[in-house]
Amino acid sequence: MKEVIKEFIDDLKSENFAGAHEVMEKKWKSYKKISHPKTKLLKGFINGATAYELVKRGNIDGAKRLWGVYEKYLPLMDNECEEYEFFVKADEILQSLKDERLS
């Protein structure tokens, strides 16, 4: 899982939001099949990345809706999980773009 999040973070840093979506979606699909506890959190991060891809495509209203889904799932970040620091880093990147791109 850590490698997936690292790749997700790298894609966010390079503003490859569609790529970030894709890498996280693969993991989300595998987790969804087994009802893994992190499934909804991953869904949130997928929506966060996709929101910025929609901004790039000029769909601000759609981006704002997806951002709401992202924020809905953020409370599921568990500081006890081994990937917590990576989830925090991904969130920091996504949040840093919010004022600039979703206002």
DSSP file (Angstrom, degrees, kcal/mol; ACC not computed):
  #  RESIDUE AA STRUCTURE BP1 BP2  ACC     N-H-->O    O-->H-N    N-H-->O    O-->H-N    TCO  KAPPA ALPHA  PHI   PSI    X-CA   Y-CA   Z-CA
    1    1 A M     >        0   0    0      0, 0.0     4,-2.3     0, 0.0     5,-0.2   0.000 360.0 360.0 360.0 -38.9    0.0    0.0    0.0
    2    2 A K  H  >  +     0   0    0      1,-0.2     4,-2.6     2,-0.2     5,-0.2   0.893 360.0  52.5 -58.4 -40.1    2.8    2.4    0.8
    3    3 A E  H  > S+     0   0    0      1,-0.2     4,-2.3     2,-0.2    -1,-0.2   0.883 107.8  51.6 -64.4 -37.5    4.2    2.2   -2.7
    4    4 A V  H  > S+     0   0    0      2,-0.2     4,-2.5     1,-0.2    -1,-0.2   0.933 111.7  46.1 -63.2 -46.1    0.7    3.0   -4.2
    5    5 A I  H  X S+     0   0    0     -4,-2.3     4,-2.9     2,-0.2    -2,-0.2   0.894 110.5  53.3 -66.6 -38.6    0.4    6.1   -2.0
    6    6 A K  H  X S+     0   0    0     -4,-2.6     4,-2.5     2,-0.2    -1,-0.2   0.922 111.3  46.0 -60.9 -42.9    4.0    7.2   -2.8
    7    7 A E  H  X S+     0   0    0     -4,-2.3     4,-2.5     2,-0.2    -2,-0.2   0.904 111.3  52.6 -65.5 -40.7    3.1    6.9   -6.5
    8    8 A F  H  X S+     0   0    0     -4,-2.5     4,-2.3     2,-0.2    -2,-0.2   0.930 110.5  47.9 -57.7 -47.6   -0.1    8.8   -5.9
    9    9 A I  H  X S+     0   0    0     -4,-2.9     4,-2.7     2,-0.2    -2,-0.2   0.914 110.1  51.6 -61.4 -45.1    1.8   11.6   -4.1
   10   10 A D  H  X S+     0   0    0     -4,-2.5     4,-1.8     1,-0.2    -1,-0.2   0.906 110.3  49.3 -59.9 -41.6    4.4   11.8   -7.0
   11   11 A D  H  <>S+     0   0    0     -4,-2.5     5,-3.1     2,-0.2    -1,-0.2   0.902 110.7  50.1 -64.7 -40.4    1.5   12.1   -9.5
   12   12 A L  H ><5S+     0   0    0     -4,-2.3     3,-1.6     3,-0.2    -2,-0.2   0.931 108.6  52.5 -62.2 -44.6   -0.1   14.9   -7.4
   13   13 A K  H 3<5S+     0   0    0     -4,-2.7    -1,-0.2     1,-0.3    -2,-0.2   0.861 112.8  44.1 -60.2 -36.0    3.2   16.7   -7.2
   14   14 A S  T 3<5S-     0   0    0     -4,-1.8    -1,-0.3    -5,-0.2    -2,-0.2   0.333 115.3-117.7 -90.9   8.4    3.6   16.6  -11.0
   15   15 A E  T < 5 +     0   0    0     -3,-1.6     2,-1.2     1,-0.2     3,-0.2   0.787  67.9 143.2  58.4  31.0   -0.1   17.6  -11.4
   16   16 A N     >< +     0   0    0     -5,-3.1     4,-2.3    -6,-0.2    -1,-0.2  -0.629  15.6 161.9 -93.1  71.8   -0.8   14.3  -13.1
   17   17 A F  H  >  +     0   0    0     -2,-1.2     4,-2.3     1,-0.2    -1,-0.2   0.843  69.1  53.4 -67.7 -35.3   -4.2   14.1  -11.4
   18   18 A A  H  > S+     0   0    0     -3,-0.2     4,-2.3     2,-0.2    -1,-0.2   0.907 110.5  48.5 -65.5 -40.3   -5.6   11.5  -13.9
   19   19 A G  H  > S+     0   0    0      2,-0.2     4,-2.6     1,-0.2    -2,-0.2   0.892 109.3  52.2 -64.9 -40.1   -2.6    9.3  -13.2
   20   20 A A  H  X S+     0   0    0     -4,-2.3     4,-2.0     1,-0.2     5,-0.2   0.920 109.7  50.4 -60.9 -43.6   -3.1    9.7   -9.4
   21   21 A H  H  X S+     0   0    0     -4,-2.3     4,-2.5     1,-0.2    -2,-0.2   0.944 111.2  48.6 -57.1 -49.5   -6.7    8.7   -9.9
   22   22 A E  H  X S+     0   0    0     -4,-2.3     4,-1.8     1,-0.2    -2,-0.2   0.915 110.6  48.4 -61.2 -46.8   -5.7    5.6  -11.8
   23   23 A V  H  X S+     0   0    0     -4,-2.6     4,-1.0     1,-0.2    -1,-0.2   0.899 116.5  43.0 -64.4 -39.5   -3.0    4.4   -9.4
   24   24 A M  H  X S+     0   0    0     -4,-2.0     4,-2.7    -5,-0.2    -1,-0.2   0.857 108.2  59.5 -74.7 -33.8   -5.3    4.7   -6.4
   25   25 A E  H  X S+     0   0    0     -4,-2.5     4,-2.7    -5,-0.2     5,-0.2   0.870  99.9  56.7 -63.6 -36.3   -8.3    3.3   -8.2
   26   26 A K  H  X S+     0   0    0     -4,-1.8     4,-1.5     2,-0.2    -1,-0.2   0.931 112.0  41.8 -59.6 -44.9   -6.4    0.0   -8.8
   27   27 A K  H  X S+     0   0    0     -4,-1.0     4,-2.4     1,-0.2    -2,-0.2   0.907 112.6  54.7 -69.0 -41.4   -5.8   -0.4   -5.1
   28   28 A W  H  X S+     0   0    0     -4,-2.7     4,-3.0     1,-0.2    -2,-0.2   0.910 106.0  52.5 -57.9 -44.0   -9.4    0.7   -4.3
   29   29 A K  H  X S+     0   0    0     -4,-2.7     4,-1.5     1,-0.2    -1,-0.2   0.901 110.4  47.2 -61.4 -41.0  -10.9   -1.9   -6.6
   30   30 A S  H  X S+     0   0    0     -4,-1.5     4,-0.7    -5,-0.2    -1,-0.2   0.892 115.0  46.2 -68.9 -37.2   -8.9   -4.7   -4.9
   31   31 A Y  H ><>S+     0   0    0     -4,-2.4     5,-2.2     1,-0.2     3,-0.8   0.881 107.2  58.0 -69.7 -37.8   -9.8   -3.4   -1.4
   32   32 A K  H ><5S+     0   0    0     -4,-3.0     3,-1.0     1,-0.2    -1,-0.2   0.869  99.4  59.1 -61.1 -37.2  -13.5   -3.0   -2.4
   33   33 A K  H 3<5S+     0   0    0     -4,-1.5    -1,-0.2     1,-0.2    -2,-0.2   0.800 114.7  35.5 -62.4 -29.3  -13.7   -6.7   -3.3
   34   34 A I  T <<5S-     0   0    0     -3,-0.8    -1,-0.2    -4,-0.7    -2,-0.2   0.270 109.5-117.0-110.2  10.9  -12.7   -7.7    0.2
   35   35 A S  T < 5 -     0   0    0     -3,-1.0    -3,-0.2    -4,-0.4    -2,-0.1   0.909  44.6-170.8  53.7  46.8  -14.5   -4.9    2.1
   36   36 A H    > < -     0   0    0     -5,-2.2     3,-1.8     1,-0.1     4,-0.3  -0.382  30.6-121.2 -67.7 144.5  -11.2   -3.6    3.4
   37   37 A P  T 3  S+     0   0    0      0, 0.0     3,-0.3     0, 0.0     4,-0.3   0.732 110.7  55.0 -61.3 -22.4  -11.5   -0.8    6.1
   38   38 A K  T 3> S+     0   0    0      1,-0.2     4,-2.6     2,-0.1     5,-0.2   0.416  77.5 101.0 -91.2   3.1   -9.6    1.7    4.0
   39   39 A T  H <> S+     0   0    0     -3,-1.8     4,-2.0     1,-0.2    -1,-0.2   0.916  84.5  43.0 -55.3 -49.2  -11.9    1.3    0.9
   40   40 A K  H  > S+     0   0    0     -3,-0.3     4,-2.1    -4,-0.3    -1,-0.2   0.857 111.6  54.7 -69.4 -34.8  -13.8    4.5    1.6
   41   41 A L  H  > S+     0   0    0     -4,-0.3     4,-2.0     2,-0.2    -1,-0.2   0.931 109.1  47.9 -62.5 -44.6  -10.7    6.5    2.4
   42   42 A L  H  X S+     0   0    0     -4,-2.6     4,-2.4     1,-0.2    -2,-0.2   0.895 108.1  55.5 -63.1 -38.8   -9.1    5.5   -0.9
   43   43 A K  H  X S+     0   0    0     -4,-2.0     4,-2.2    -5,-0.2    -1,-0.2   0.902 106.1  52.5 -58.6 -40.9  -12.3    6.5   -2.6
   44   44 A G  H  X S+     0   0    0     -4,-2.1     4,-2.2     1,-0.2    -2,-0.2   0.932 108.8  47.9 -60.9 -46.6  -12.0    9.9   -1.0
   45   45 A F  H  X S+     0   0    0     -4,-2.0     4,-2.3     1,-0.2     5,-0.2   0.869 108.8  54.7 -65.1 -35.8   -8.4   10.4   -2.3
   46   46 A I  H  X S+     0   0    0     -4,-2.4     4,-2.5     1,-0.2    -1,-0.2   0.935 110.1  47.1 -59.4 -45.5   -9.5    9.3   -5.8
   47   47 A N  H  X S+     0   0    0     -4,-2.2     4,-2.1     2,-0.2    -2,-0.2   0.857 108.6  55.1 -66.9 -35.2  -12.2   12.0   -5.7
   48   48 A G  H  X S+     0   0    0     -4,-2.2     4,-1.1     2,-0.2    -1,-0.2   0.937 112.2  42.2 -62.2 -46.6   -9.7   14.6   -4.5
   49   49 A A  H  X S+     0   0    0     -4,-2.3     4,-1.5     1,-0.2     3,-0.4   0.909 113.5  52.7 -65.9 -41.8   -7.3   13.9   -7.4
   50   50 A T  H  X S+     0   0    0     -4,-2.5     4,-2.5     1,-0.2    -1,-0.2   0.841  99.7  63.3 -65.2 -33.0  -10.2   13.8   -9.8
   51   51 A A  H  X S+     0   0    0     -4,-2.1     4,-1.7     1,-0.2    -1,-0.2   0.918 105.7  45.3 -56.4 -43.1  -11.5   17.1   -8.6
   52   52 A Y  H  X S+     0   0    0     -4,-1.1     4,-2.1    -3,-0.4    -1,-0.2   0.807 108.5  55.8 -74.5 -27.9   -8.3   18.8   -9.8
   53   53 A E  H  X S+     0   0    0     -4,-1.5     4,-1.3     2,-0.2    -1,-0.2   0.901 107.7  50.1 -65.8 -39.1   -8.4   16.9  -13.1
   54   54 A L  H  <>S+     0   0    0     -4,-2.5     5,-2.8     2,-0.2     4,-0.3   0.876 106.9  54.5 -65.9 -36.3  -11.9   18.4  -13.6
   55   55 A V  H ><5S+     0   0    0     -4,-1.7     3,-1.7     1,-0.2    -1,-0.2   0.938 105.6  52.9 -60.1 -45.6  -10.5   21.8  -12.8
   56   56 A K  H 3<5S+     0   0    0     -4,-2.1    -1,-0.2     1,-0.3    -2,-0.2   0.828 110.4  48.5 -58.0 -31.4   -7.9   21.3  -15.6
   57   57 A R  T 3<5S-     0   0    0     -4,-1.3    -1,-0.3    -5,-0.1    -2,-0.2   0.410 121.5-108.1 -91.6   1.6  -10.7   20.5  -17.9
   58   58 A G  T < 5S+     0   0    0     -3,-1.7     2,-1.1    -4,-0.3    -3,-0.2   0.582  79.3 128.3  87.7  10.8  -12.8   23.5  -16.9
   59   59 A N     >< +     0   0    0     -5,-2.8     4,-2.0     1,-0.2    -1,-0.1  -0.647  20.1 159.8-101.2  76.7  -15.5   21.7  -15.0
   60   60 A I  H  > S+     0   0    0     -2,-1.1     4,-2.5     2,-0.2    -1,-0.2   0.891  71.8  53.4 -67.6 -40.6  -15.4   23.7  -11.7
   61   61 A D  H  > S+     0   0    0      1,-0.2     4,-1.9    -3,-0.2    -1,-0.2   0.932 111.5  45.7 -61.5 -45.0  -18.9   22.7  -10.5
   62   62 A G  H  > S+     0   0    0      1,-0.2     4,-2.3     2,-0.2    -1,-0.2   0.890 111.6  53.4 -62.7 -39.2  -18.0   19.0  -10.9
   63   63 A A  H  X S+     0   0    0     -4,-2.0     4,-2.3     1,-0.2    -2,-0.2   0.904 107.3  50.7 -62.5 -42.1  -14.7   19.6   -9.2
   64   64 A K  H  X S+     0   0    0     -4,-2.5     4,-1.6     2,-0.2    -1,-0.2   0.879 109.1  51.5 -65.5 -37.4  -16.4   21.2   -6.2
   65   65 A R  H  X S+     0   0    0     -4,-1.9     4,-1.3     2,-0.2    -2,-0.2   0.939 112.2  45.8 -63.6 -45.8  -18.9   18.3   -5.9
   66   66 A L  H  X S+     0   0    0     -4,-2.3     4,-2.3     1,-0.2    -2,-0.2   0.859 107.3  58.2 -66.6 -33.8  -16.0   15.7   -5.9
   67   67 A W  H  X S+     0   0    0     -4,-2.3     4,-2.7     1,-0.2    -1,-0.2   0.886 102.0  55.7 -62.1 -37.1  -14.1   17.8   -3.4
   68   68 A G  H  X S+     0   0    0     -4,-1.6     4,-1.9     2,-0.2    -1,-0.2   0.884 106.6  49.4 -61.1 -39.0  -17.0   17.5   -1.1
   69   69 A V  H  X S+     0   0    0     -4,-1.3     4,-1.5     2,-0.2    -2,-0.2   0.914 109.5  52.8 -65.3 -42.4  -16.8   13.7   -1.4
   70   70 A Y  H  X S+     0   0    0     -4,-2.3     4,-1.0     1,-0.2     3,-0.5   0.948 110.9  45.8 -56.5 -50.2  -13.1   13.9   -0.6
   71   71 A E  H  < S+     0   0    0     -4,-2.7     3,-0.3     1,-0.2    -1,-0.2   0.838 105.9  61.2 -64.6 -32.4  -13.7   16.0    2.5
   72   72 A K  H  < S+     0   0    0     -4,-1.9    -1,-0.2     1,-0.2    -2,-0.2   0.876 110.3  40.1 -60.1 -38.2  -16.5   13.6    3.6
   73   73 A Y  H >< S+     0   0    0     -4,-1.5     3,-2.0    -3,-0.5    -1,-0.2   0.576  89.6  90.6 -92.0  -9.7  -14.0   10.7    3.8
   74   74 A L  G >< S+     0   0    0     -4,-1.0     3,-2.4    -3,-0.3    -1,-0.2   0.856  76.0  65.8 -55.8 -38.1  -11.0   12.6    5.3
   75   75 A P  G 3  S+     0   0    0      0, 0.0    -1,-0.3     0, 0.0    -2,-0.1   0.665  87.2  73.3 -61.0 -11.1  -12.1   11.8    8.9
   76   76 A L  G <   +     0   0    0     -3,-2.0     2,-0.4     2,-0.1    -2,-0.2   0.546  65.9 114.4 -79.7  -5.4  -11.4    8.1    8.1
   77   77 A M    <   -     0   0    0     -3,-2.4     2,-0.6    -4,-0.2   -39,-0.0  -0.539  58.1-154.2 -66.4 122.1   -7.7    8.7    8.2
   78   78 A D    >   -     0   0    0     -2,-0.4     3,-1.9     1,-0.1     6,-0.2  -0.882  14.0-153.7-105.2 116.8   -6.5    6.7   11.1
   79   79 A N  T 3  S+     0   0    0     -2,-0.6    -1,-0.1     1,-0.3     6,-0.1   0.541  94.4  63.9 -68.9  -2.4   -3.4    7.9   12.8
   80   80 A E  T 3  S+     0   0    0      4,-0.1    -1,-0.3     3,-0.0     2,-0.1   0.610  80.8  98.7 -90.8 -15.1   -2.8    4.3   13.9
   81   81 A C  S X  S-     0   0    0     -3,-1.9     3,-1.6     1,-0.1     4,-0.2  -0.441  80.3-124.5 -78.1 150.7   -2.4    2.9   10.4
   82   82 A E  T 3  S+     0   0    0      1,-0.3     3,-0.3     2,-0.1    -1,-0.1   0.700 109.7  52.0 -68.2 -19.2    1.1    2.4    9.1
   83   83 A E  T >> S+     0   0    0      1,-0.2     4,-2.1    -5,-0.1     3,-1.1   0.346  75.6 111.4 -95.2   5.5    0.5    4.5    6.0
   84   84 A Y  H <> S+     0   0    0     -3,-1.6     4,-2.6     1,-0.3     5,-0.2   0.873  73.5  52.4 -51.2 -48.1   -0.8    7.5    8.0
   85   85 A E  H 3> S+     0   0    0     -3,-0.3     4,-1.8    -4,-0.2    -1,-0.3   0.835 110.7  49.3 -61.0 -31.5    2.1    9.8    7.3
   86   86 A F  H <> S+     0   0    0     -3,-1.1     4,-2.4     2,-0.2    -1,-0.2   0.887 109.9  50.0 -74.7 -39.3    1.7    9.2    3.5
   87   87 A F  H  X S+     0   0    0     -4,-2.1     4,-2.5     2,-0.2    -2,-0.2   0.907 110.6  51.3 -62.7 -40.6   -2.0    9.9    3.7
   88   88 A V  H  X S+     0   0    0     -4,-2.6     4,-2.6    -5,-0.2    -2,-0.2   0.920 109.6  49.6 -62.2 -44.1   -1.2   13.1    5.5
   89   89 A K  H  X S+     0   0    0     -4,-1.8     4,-2.0     2,-0.2    -2,-0.2   0.919 111.1  49.1 -61.9 -44.3    1.3   14.2    2.9
   90   90 A A  H  X S+     0   0    0     -4,-2.4     4,-2.4     1,-0.2    -1,-0.2   0.917 111.9  49.4 -61.3 -43.0   -1.2   13.5    0.1
   91   91 A D  H  X S+     0   0    0     -4,-2.5     4,-3.2     1,-0.2     5,-0.3   0.906 107.5  54.5 -63.2 -41.9   -3.8   15.5    1.9
   92   92 A E  H  X S+     0   0    0     -4,-2.6     4,-2.0     2,-0.2    -1,-0.2   0.908 109.9  47.2 -58.8 -42.2   -1.4   18.4    2.4
   93   93 A I  H  X S+     0   0    0     -4,-2.0     4,-0.9     2,-0.2    -2,-0.2   0.948 114.7  45.3 -65.0 -48.3   -0.8   18.5   -1.4
   94   94 A L  H >X S+     0   0    0     -4,-2.4     3,-0.8     1,-0.2     4,-0.6   0.924 114.2  48.7 -62.1 -44.5   -4.5   18.4   -2.2
   95   95 A Q  H >X S+     0   0    0     -4,-3.2     3,-1.0     1,-0.2     4,-0.6   0.859 103.4  61.6 -64.2 -35.1   -5.4   21.0    0.4
   96   96 A S  H 3< S+     0   0    0     -4,-2.0     4,-0.3    -5,-0.3    -1,-0.2   0.751 106.0  47.2 -65.1 -22.2   -2.6   23.3   -0.8
   97   97 A L  H <X S+     0   0    0     -4,-0.9     4,-2.4    -3,-0.8     5,-0.4   0.609  90.9  86.2 -90.4 -13.8   -4.3   23.5   -4.2
   98   98 A K  H <X S+     0   0    0     -3,-1.0     4,-3.0    -4,-0.6     5,-0.2   0.931  89.1  42.8 -58.9 -55.3   -7.8   24.2   -2.9
   99   99 A D  H  < S+     0   0    0     -4,-0.6     4,-0.4     1,-0.2    -1,-0.2   0.883 118.6  46.4 -61.4 -38.2   -7.7   28.0   -2.5
  100  100 A E  H  4 S+     0   0    0     -4,-0.3    -1,-0.2     1,-0.1    -2,-0.2   0.856 127.7  21.9 -71.0 -36.4   -6.0   28.5   -5.8
  101  101 A R  H  < S+     0   0    0     -4,-2.4    -2,-0.2     1,-0.1    -3,-0.2   0.677 122.9  44.6-113.1 -20.4   -8.1   26.1   -7.9
  102  102 A L     <        0   0    0     -4,-3.0    -3,-0.1    -5,-0.4    -2,-0.1   0.184 360.0 360.0-113.9  17.9  -11.5   25.6   -6.2
  103  103 A S              0   0    0     -4,-0.4    -1,-0.1    -5,-0.2    -4,-0.1   0.469 360.0 360.0 -93.4 360.0  -12.4   29.1   -5.2
